[in-house]
Amino acid sequence: MVKSLEKFLYETRLKRLGIYSLDRRRLRGDLIETFEILTGQECVDCSRCLNWQMSPADFEDIQRNCLSQDAVQQLDRTFFMSRVINKWNKLPLEVVEAPSTNAFKNRLDK
């Protein structure tokens, strides 16, 4: 969108503009959303997304009848909980136990 930077590589444009990559911004947003869900600031029925499980037979039927193996793996990686859970578990306790969303964001950015 910045005409004077269109000839540069993506990483160079990001650096010159002082912004993070799309992947990093998406992850940051996911972690903030997770914080708000877990602290009750977002009204989400966590039992539906955290406790729901598909039987192996059901999953195999979906793979066999609807999707290729590559499509199933890609779909799994795009689910919110699949994207965020390992990253969330790696956060320091100081970040996870922030008293507010703004404190969480500040600690996360450090």
C-alpha positions, 0 to 999 in steps of 0.5 A: 500500500506504500508505493515507495516500498513496493520494490522491497522484500516483505521483511524489509517493508515490515522493518521500514514501517516498524510493524510485525509480520502478519503471522506475528500479529495474528498470534498476538491477537489469538493470545489476547483473545485467549486471555480474555476468554480465560478471564471471563471478559469474552462470553464464550462457552469454553466447554464446547470448544475445550471438552468436545472430542471426535471419536477416531472413527468419526474423524476417519470417516471425514477424512475418507469421505470429505477431505484429503489428508492434506486438507484435514491437516491444514484445517486442523492447523487453522482451528483457533485452539490448535493455533494457540494452545502450545504458544499459550502454554509456553508463556511465562506465568507473569504474562498469563497472570496479568491483572488486565488486558492492557497489562497482558498486552504490555507483558506479552510485547516484552 
